[in-house]
Amino acid sequence: MKRIFGFFIIAAVLGLGCSRESGTTVRVAQFTTDPNLIKIISEAAQGIEKRHPGLRVQLVNIPYNNYIEKITTQFAANNVPDVVYVEVNNFVDLYLRGAFMDLTPYCQKDALDLTGYYPGVLGRFSPGGRVYAIPQDTAPSGLVYYNKKFFQEAGLPFPTNKWKWPEPFLSICQKLVKKNATGKVVRWAYSDPYAIQFDSFMLSNGGNWVDDTDHPTRLTMDSPQALEAARFRWEMIHKYHVSPDPSEIQTFNFSAGAEDMFMNGKIAMMASGIWHTPKFLKAKDLDFDVVEFPAGPKGLKGWSSGGSGYAMSKDSKNKDLAWMVIKEMTSEATLTQLAATGMIQPALKKLADSDVFLKAPGAAHKKILLAMPQYSHYQPFVGNWNEILYGALTPALDPVWIGSKTPEEVLPEVTKRINEKFFKKDK
């Protein structure tokens, strides 16, 4: 659904070559747009060039929405980038197309220690036990940002990682809602930043999108766990009125609506990932902190996750140089600079658990992120997942979140339809 964090989008393709020297060029496809991150990555490329005279590292930024299409087109046109920056979810489609080089021999040759990475993101990039991308960051989306002022006004203690849904989460939400003299809600309790979602509710309830994340054979959005989670999320909007419906949020275009509403005091809590922190720090009078997404009714924890890394194109004509670039782009020195922005949780565990990251600008209780990857879930390892998710499942749920249908009316039917179309086995 969201996924992201990777989740950066730009409006145009930019060439960011750093050296004017002639010689071999290693092209690196990127989708990063934050100015601070671009600066760090560009400086890292410049450093590589200085240490290797005659080498040019060309960074080419591509809008995230068009990333897969653009990279695929480049492969077809034999204009392949040597190195591809991948997010844990767009990695799947390109890997299944045979786009990437197996990096395992390179790792073994250079004795690269892979044990220091968070296992989840490394495993995502290592289908079949072979490494196809070196991780840069991990990005669990199970953070709940909360406005401390609103909790204090409501006489509520700040939430802790011991809370659950439906209770005490629902009661907390009800106390955080604020209405004006006419009864109109002027402050909602909770919202999601990427349209209306219930995946964290589903995952913390023991449900999942499919039967097996790594080897999916059918969609399971009609399971009791998924239905219960969707029902609760629906009731938050249409029964208890603690969350806005889509019509009450300015825009759900890549989180701008919910972000702005949280910054402007229109929402007391927002669930997402660490990448929102720099923007929230710029908001005047916003005193916020973070807590884990509430556990499910049975005490389970679960949320989706993003993350990113660098892969090598299988058709690169400069494989040894491409590998060298990958190593330097994911080096501890480069990751340290990225971690210091407060936007990125390094995939290297020791760096995440260092002052570089923990004392970077951000929420007071950011340290909770260190344990969160163990409860992270990735989207199904299937090449057409975006088509399933955005072409079938999400549109089918739109009437649910608007309120014209219930989850029970939609999820069983759309699950059956998707299974027949996308997961039907050959007889």
C-alpha positions as a printed NumPy array, in Angstrom:
array([[  0.   ,   0.   ,   0.   ],
       [  2.095,   2.635,   0.892],
       [  5.254,   1.596,   0.973],
       [  7.461,   3.324,   1.104],
       [ 10.085,   4.972,   2.338],
       [ 11.609,   4.698,   0.392],
       [  8.521,   6.487,  -0.84 ],
       [ 10.134,   9.734,  -2.529],
       [  8.685,  11.125,  -5.777],
       [  9.969,  13.708,  -8.231],
       [  8.411,  15.397, -11.171],
       [ 11.219,  15.188, -13.729],
       [ 14.22 ,  13.095, -14.671],
       [ 17.426,  14.79 , -13.604],
       [ 21.003,  13.886, -14.504],
       [ 23.242,  14.535, -11.52 ],
       [ 26.663,  13.577, -12.871],
       [ 29.398,  14.795, -10.587],
       [ 32.597,  14.64 , -12.604],
       [ 33.66 ,  16.24 , -15.841],
       [ 36.542,  13.839, -16.352],
       [ 36.399,  11.489, -19.289],
       [ 36.496,   7.736, -18.779],
       [ 34.174,   4.995, -17.625],
       [ 30.735,   6.011, -16.461],
       [ 28.715,   4.079, -13.892],
       [ 25.06 ,   5.085, -14.089],
       [ 23.024,   4.901, -10.899],
       [ 19.224,   5.039, -11.081],
       [ 17.628,   6.827,  -8.105],
       [ 14.208,   8.032,  -6.968],
       [ 15.257,  10.184,  -4.014],
       [ 13.958,  13.75 ,  -3.925],
       [ 14.631,  15.17 ,  -0.487],
       [ 17.262,  17.921,  -0.962],
       [ 19.303,  16.849,   2.062],
       [ 19.431,  13.23 ,   0.929],
       [ 20.269,  14.217,  -2.642],
       [ 23.145,  16.343,  -1.334],
       [ 24.571,  13.464,   0.695],
       [ 24.247,  10.98 ,  -2.156],
       [ 25.786,  13.432,  -4.637],
       [ 28.705,  14.082,  -2.301],
       [ 29.195,  10.342,  -1.91 ],
       [ 29.348,  10.043,  -5.697],
       [ 31.861,  12.874,  -5.846],
       [ 33.989,  11.127,  -3.243],
       [ 34.008,   7.93 ,  -5.311],
       [ 35.132,   9.894,  -8.345],
       [ 37.962,  11.566,  -6.448],
       [ 39.249,   8.221,  -5.224],
       [ 39.   ,   6.757,  -8.72 ],
       [ 40.256,   9.276, -11.302],
       [ 38.639,   8.848, -14.686],
       [ 35.456,   7.331, -13.242],
       [ 32.198,   9.205, -13.547],
       [ 29.291,   8.31 , -11.284],
       [ 26.117,   9.55 , -12.928],
       [ 23.061,   9.732, -10.701],
       [ 19.8  ,   9.745, -12.643],
       [ 16.662,  10.488, -10.658],
       [ 13.395,   9.018, -11.911],
       [  9.938,   9.741, -10.448],
       [  8.928,   6.906,  -8.138],
       [  5.531,   6.496,  -9.8  ],
       [  7.252,   5.773, -13.104],
       [ 10.277,   3.983, -11.716],
       [  9.48 ,   0.399, -12.712],
       [  8.201,   1.429, -16.126],
       [ 11.233,   3.595, -16.826],
       [ 13.791,   1.011, -15.668],
       [ 12.025,  -1.722, -17.632],
       [ 12.044,   0.454, -20.744],
       [ 15.75 ,   1.088, -20.302],
       [ 16.411,  -2.626, -20.084],
       [ 14.427,  -3.252, -23.249],
       [ 16.32 ,  -0.483, -25.053],
       [ 19.684,  -1.852, -23.923],
       [ 20.222,   1.41 , -22.076],
       [ 20.388,  -0.168, -18.672],
       [ 21.753,   1.682, -15.621],
       [ 24.625,  -0.134, -13.947],
       [ 23.244,   0.286, -10.442],
       [ 19.571,   0.483,  -9.462],
       [ 18.354,   1.959,  -6.191],
       [ 15.429,  -0.224,  -5.143],
       [ 12.695,  -0.111,  -2.543],
       [ 11.685,  -3.414,  -0.94 ],
       [  8.49 ,  -3.541,  -2.961],
       [  9.6  ,  -2.317,  -6.399],
       [ 12.561,  -4.692,  -6.051],
       [ 10.226,  -7.659,  -6.492],
       [  8.962,  -6.783,  -9.955],
       [ 12.437,  -6.075, -11.317],
       [ 13.935,  -9.161,  -9.702],
       [ 11.238, -11.395, -11.19 ],
       [ 12.014,  -9.884, -14.594],
       [ 15.595, -11.087, -14.21 ],
       [ 16.975,  -7.567, -14.031],
       [ 19.532,  -8.01 , -11.284],
       [ 22.92 ,  -9.591, -10.852],
       [ 23.468, -12.113,  -8.075],
       [ 25.753, -10.245,  -5.67 ],
       [ 26.517, -13.265,  -3.501],
       [ 29.897, -13.997,  -5.171],
       [ 30.93 , -10.351,  -4.776],
       [ 29.949, -10.406,  -1.099],
       [ 31.907, -13.603,  -0.566],
       [ 34.97 , -12.357,  -2.434],
       [ 35.126,  -9.187,  -0.347],
       [ 34.106, -10.978,   2.861],
       [ 31.224,  -8.539,   3.306],
       [ 29.683,  -9.101,   6.732],
       [ 25.948,  -9.448,   6.195],
       [ 25.13 , -10.389,   9.786],
       [ 25.025,  -6.75 ,  10.846],
       [ 21.901,  -5.95 ,   8.829],
       [ 18.326,  -6.185,  10.013],
       [ 17.336,  -9.696,   8.883],
       [ 14.004,  -8.642,   7.412],
       [ 15.256,  -6.165,   4.832],
       [ 18.288,  -8.316,   3.999],
       [ 16.016, -11.313,   3.542],
       [ 13.716,  -9.352,   1.264],
       [ 16.688,  -8.591,  -0.977],
       [ 17.93 , -12.202,  -0.815],
       [ 15.314, -14.46 ,  -2.451],
       [ 16.389, -18.077,  -2.467],
       [ 19.225, -17.213,  -0.109],
       [ 21.138, -15.278,  -2.788],
       [ 21.858, -11.565,  -2.298],
       [ 20.566,  -9.26 ,  -5.041],
       [ 20.709,  -5.896,  -3.284],
       [ 22.706,  -4.436,  -0.406],
       [ 20.379,  -2.694,   2.078],
       [ 20.602,   0.989,   2.885],
       [ 17.703,   1.435,   5.294],
       [ 14.664,  -0.168,   6.821],
       [ 11.397,   1.715,   7.284],
       [  8.707,   0.181,   9.508],
       [  5.446,   2.094,   9.187],
       [  4.174,   1.167,  12.644],
       [  4.967,   4.508,  14.255],
       [  2.104,   6.55 ,  15.641],
       [  2.925,  10.243,  15.801],
       [  0.931,  11.978,  18.52 ],
       [  0.439,  15.603,  19.504],
       [  1.482,  15.848,  23.146],
       [ -0.499,  19.045,  23.713],
       [ -3.777,  17.383,  22.768],
       [ -3.185,  14.471,  25.144],
       [ -2.48 ,  16.91 ,  27.941],
       [ -5.6  ,  18.941,  27.146],
       [ -7.711,  15.771,  27.264],
       [ -6.188,  14.739,  30.581],
       [ -4.702,  11.621,  28.984],
       [ -1.333,  10.09 ,  29.798],
       [  0.954,   9.741,  26.822],
       [  0.476,   6.372,  25.099],
       [  2.942,   3.547,  25.648],
       [  3.869,   0.464,  23.656],
       [  1.542,  -1.569,  25.883],
       [ -1.67 ,  -0.199,  24.389],
       [ -4.017,  -2.294,  22.23 ],
       [ -6.964,  -1.887,  19.929],
       [ -9.918,  -1.837,  20.216],
       [ -9.301,  -0.781,  23.829],
       [ -7.884,   1.416,  25.195],
       [ -7.093,   2.797,  21.731],
       [-10.727,   3.588,  20.877],
       [-11.462,   5.296,  24.186],
       [ -8.333,   7.406,  23.768],
       [ -9.456,   8.399,  20.285],
       [-12.899,   9.378,  21.521],
       [-11.393,  11.684,  24.131],
       [ -9.109,  13.334,  21.588],
       [-11.882,  14.33 ,  19.162],
       [-12.825,  18.008,  19.392],
       [-16.045,  19.592,  18.123],
       [-17.138,  23.186,  17.752],
       [-20.332,  24.74 ,  19.094],
       [-22.369,  23.374,  16.176],
       [-21.154,  19.834,  16.715],
       [-18.803,  19.795,  13.75 ],
       [-15.542,  17.947,  14.252],
       [-12.632,  20.375,  14.137],
       [-10.013,  17.891,  15.313],
       [ -9.953,  14.201,  14.515],
       [ -8.212,  11.635,  16.671],
       [ -6.482,   9.416,  14.115],
       [ -5.696,   9.142,  10.414],
       [ -3.44 ,   7.389,   7.916],
       [ -1.203,   9.308,   5.517],
       [ -1.711,   7.174,   2.399],
       [ -5.462,   7.04 ,   1.853],
       [ -7.609,   5.071,   4.292],
       [ -5.744,   1.942,   5.318],
       [ -6.175,  -0.927,   7.673],
       [ -3.082,  -3.042,   7.009],
       [ -1.526,  -2.366,  10.43 ],
       [ -4.829,  -3.316,  12.059],
       [ -4.952,  -6.467,   9.936],
       [ -1.334,  -7.45 ,  10.555],
       [ -1.618,  -6.852,  14.299],
       [ -4.722,  -9.031,  14.274],
       [ -2.87 , -12.007,  12.798],
       [ -4.104, -11.446,   9.244],
       [ -2.165, -10.827,   6.048],
       [ -2.697,  -9.893,   2.417],
       [ -1.899, -13.407,   1.183],
       [ -1.419, -16.918,   2.498],
       [  2.386, -16.837,   2.187],
       [  4.255, -13.562,   1.71 ],
       [  7.272, -15.102,  -0.042],
       [  5.32 , -17.671,  -2.086],
       [  1.74 , -16.411,  -2.354],
       [ -0.878, -18.681,  -3.858],
       [ -4.031, -16.754,  -2.929],
       [ -5.289, -13.493,  -1.478],
       [ -6.587, -13.835,   2.102],
       [ -8.334, -10.509,   2.586],
       [-11.535, -12.398,   3.362],
       [-10.073, -14.021,   6.482],
       [-11.777, -13.41 ,   9.846],
       [ -8.713, -11.464,  10.974],
       [ -8.794,  -9.154,   7.951],
       [-12.551,  -8.66 ,   8.163],
       [-12.395,  -7.836,  11.87 ],
       [ -9.635,  -5.3  ,  11.258],
       [-11.453,  -3.68 ,   8.332],
       [-14.66 ,  -3.535,  10.351],
       [-12.916,  -1.75 ,  13.221],
       [-11.272,   0.721,  10.838],
       [-14.673,   1.317,   9.207],
       [-16.301,   1.886,  12.587],
       [-13.625,   4.428,  13.519],
       [-14.91 ,   6.509,  10.6  ],
       [-18.612,   5.8  ,  10.366],
       [-19.71 ,   4.63 ,  13.829],
       [-17.445,   6.325,  16.331],
       [-16.458,   9.297,  14.138],
       [-12.907,   9.51 ,  15.437],
       [-11.294,   9.37 ,  11.977],
       [-12.034,  11.448,   8.884],
       [-13.297,   9.833,   5.714],
       [-11.593,  10.644,   2.378],
       [-13.932,  13.545,   1.641],
       [-12.867,  15.273,   4.848],
       [ -9.17 ,  15.281,   4.009],
       [ -7.827,  17.78 ,   1.501],
       [ -5.805,  15.257,  -0.486],
       [ -4.402,  11.799,  -0.069],
       [ -1.767,  12.424,  -2.733],
       [  1.357,  10.891,  -1.218],
       [  0.544,  11.794,   2.364],
       [  0.312,  15.575,   1.965],
       [ -3.244,  15.725,   3.338],
       [ -2.754,  13.832,   6.588],
       [  0.691,  15.324,   7.107],
       [ -0.644,  18.848,   6.823],
       [ -3.627,  18.084,   9.043],
       [ -1.359,  16.679,  11.755],
       [  0.959,  19.675,  11.499],
       [ -2.   ,  22.082,  11.642],
       [ -3.635,  20.44 ,  14.64 ],
       [ -6.532,  18.882,  12.724],
       [ -5.473,  15.328,  13.664],
       [ -4.174,  14.242,  17.061],
       [ -2.456,  11.036,  15.873],
       [ -1.09 ,   9.8  ,  12.566],
       [  0.403,   6.38 ,  11.825],
       [  3.316,   6.059,   9.409],
       [  7.13 ,   5.92 ,   9.417],
       [ 10.161,   7.936,  10.476],
       [ 10.484,   9.798,   7.162],
       [  7.873,  12.405,   8.171],
       [ 10.011,  13.656,  11.057],
       [ 11.935,  16.483,   9.316],
       [  8.736,  18.064,   8.04 ],
       [  7.079,  17.874,  11.448],
       [ 10.115,  19.465,  13.07 ],
       [  9.546,  22.53 ,  10.902],
       [  5.959,  22.944,  12.108],
       [  5.542,  25.862,  14.475],
       [  4.27 ,  24.919,  17.949],
       [  3.984,  21.202,  17.103],
       [  5.153,  19.236,  20.124],
       [  5.065,  15.583,  19.086],
       [  6.42 ,  12.205,  20.011],
       [  6.041,   8.649,  18.705],
       [  4.768,   5.336,  20.028],
       [  4.355,   1.889,  18.481],
       [  1.11 ,   1.149,  16.663],
       [ -1.218,  -0.525,  19.178],
       [ -1.128,  -4.287,  19.43 ],
       [ -4.152,  -6.242,  18.269],
       [ -6.898,  -7.722,  20.472],
       [ -4.733, -10.784,  21.208],
       [ -1.592,  -8.779,  21.891],
       [  0.018,  -9.316,  18.505],
       [  2.146,  -6.601,  16.909],
       [  2.447,  -6.054,  13.187],
       [  2.814,  -3.38 ,  10.538],
       [  4.033,  -3.029,   6.996],
       [  7.514,  -1.847,   6.142],
       [  9.523,  -0.116,   3.486],
       [ 13.265,  -0.008,   3.073],
       [ 15.748,   0.403,   0.263],
       [ 19.084,  -0.724,  -1.121],
       [ 21.289,  -0.925,  -4.196],
       [ 21.223,  -3.668,  -6.831],
       [ 23.427,  -4.269,  -9.861],
       [ 21.928,  -4.537, -13.321],
       [ 22.506,  -7.953, -14.823],
       [ 23.427,  -6.36 , -18.143],
       [ 25.892,  -3.83 , -16.715],
       [ 29.063,  -3.685, -18.761],
       [ 31.032,  -2.388, -15.789],
       [ 30.175,  -4.935, -13.114],
       [ 33.314,  -4.608, -11.002],
       [ 33.006,  -0.832, -10.939],
       [ 29.267,  -1.087, -10.289],
       [ 29.975,  -3.319,  -7.291],
       [ 32.502,  -0.824,  -5.99 ],
       [ 29.894,   1.947,  -6.267],
       [ 27.309,  -0.183,  -4.442],
       [ 29.721,  -0.846,  -1.606],
       [ 30.545,   2.823,  -1.197],
       [ 26.935,   3.961,  -1.472],
       [ 26.033,   1.536,   1.334],
       [ 29.207,   2.076,   3.344],
       [ 29.034,   2.934,   7.01 ],
       [ 30.407,   6.393,   6.2  ],
       [ 27.586,   7.16 ,   3.752],
       [ 24.896,   5.605,   5.942],
       [ 26.123,   7.652,   8.887],
       [ 25.454,  10.867,   6.996],
       [ 22.02 ,   9.672,   5.908],
       [ 21.128,   8.576,   9.443],
       [ 22.102,  11.976,  10.823],
       [ 19.235,  13.58 ,   8.872],
       [ 16.685,  11.831,  11.085],
       [ 14.836,  10.586,   7.994],
       [ 16.427,   7.184,   7.606],
       [ 16.738,   4.211,   9.941],
       [ 19.968,   2.542,   8.801],
       [ 19.777,  -1.104,   7.774],
       [ 22.995,  -1.654,   9.739],
       [ 21.806,  -2.45 ,  13.261],
       [ 24.844,  -1.021,  15.048],
       [ 24.454,   2.281,  13.251],
       [ 20.741,   2.452,  14.028],
       [ 21.613,   1.847,  17.677],
       [ 24.133,   4.684,  17.744],
       [ 23.977,   8.326,  18.733],
       [ 24.246,   9.259,  15.062],
       [ 20.698,   8.068,  14.504],
       [ 19.186,   8.171,  17.981],
       [ 20.313,  11.745,  18.633],
       [ 19.485,  12.994,  15.165],
       [ 16.619,  15.512,  15.031],
       [ 13.361,  13.777,  15.801],
       [ 10.976,  12.425,  18.399],
       [ 12.125,  11.838,  21.956],
       [ 11.237,   8.144,  21.937],
       [ 12.664,   7.32 ,  18.523],
       [ 14.592,   4.44 ,  20.078],
       [ 11.466,   2.289,  19.836],
       [ 12.328,   1.914,  16.139],
       [ 15.191,  -0.426,  16.994],
       [ 12.835,  -3.263,  17.934],
       [ 10.17 ,  -2.554,  15.338],
       [ 11.691,  -4.358,  12.307],
       [ 11.038,  -7.731,  13.947],
       [  7.294,  -7.094,  13.635],
       [  7.477,  -5.754,  10.078],
       [  5.691,  -7.356,   7.141],
       [  6.474,  -6.885,   3.467],
       [  4.047,  -6.887,   0.599],
       [  3.588, -10.186,  -1.274],
       [  6.497, -11.391,  -3.386],
       [  4.588, -11.402,  -6.647],
       [  5.359,  -9.395,  -9.756],
       [  1.861,  -8.081, -10.414],
       [  1.148,  -6.957,  -6.854],
       [  0.826,  -3.29 ,  -7.819],
       [ -1.805,  -4.24 , -10.366],
       [ -3.643,  -6.27 ,  -7.735],
       [ -3.346,  -3.645,  -5.037],
       [ -3.935,  -0.428,  -6.959],
       [ -5.917,  -1.78 ,  -9.88 ],
       [ -8.336,  -4.062,  -8.036],
       [ -8.212,  -4.056,  -4.242],
       [ -7.872,  -0.347,  -3.46 ],
       [-10.654,   0.814,  -5.851],
       [-12.946,  -1.879,  -4.482],
       [-12.427,  -0.545,  -0.952],
       [-13.098,   3.079,  -1.836],
       [-16.879,   2.734,  -1.271],
       [-16.131,   1.17 ,   2.128],
       [-14.167,   4.13 ,   3.401],
       [-16.659,   6.581,   1.9  ],
       [-19.406,   4.726,   3.753],
       [-21.631,   3.476,   0.952],
       [-20.646,  -0.162,   1.581],
       [-19.363,  -2.259,   4.464],
       [-16.187,  -4.351,   4.591],
       [-18.29 ,  -7.51 ,   4.713],
       [-19.995,  -6.544,   1.467],
       [-16.731,  -5.904,  -0.355],
       [-13.798,  -7.956,   0.897],
       [-15.121, -11.503,   0.29 ],
       [-16.259, -10.627,  -3.234],
       [-13.119,  -8.761,  -4.3  ],
       [-10.903, -11.45 ,  -2.76 ],
       [-12.689, -14.112,  -4.773],
       [-12.44 , -12.048,  -7.941],
       [ -8.719, -11.349,  -7.471],
       [ -7.964, -14.981,  -6.709],
       [ -9.766, -16.122,  -9.854],
       [ -7.965, -13.592, -12.018],
       [ -4.47 , -13.506, -10.562],
       [ -3.947, -16.689,  -8.584],
       [ -5.96 , -19.272, -10.481],
       [ -3.787, -22.328, -11.026],
       [ -3.537, -24.025, -14.393],
       [ -5.453, -27.272, -14.514]])
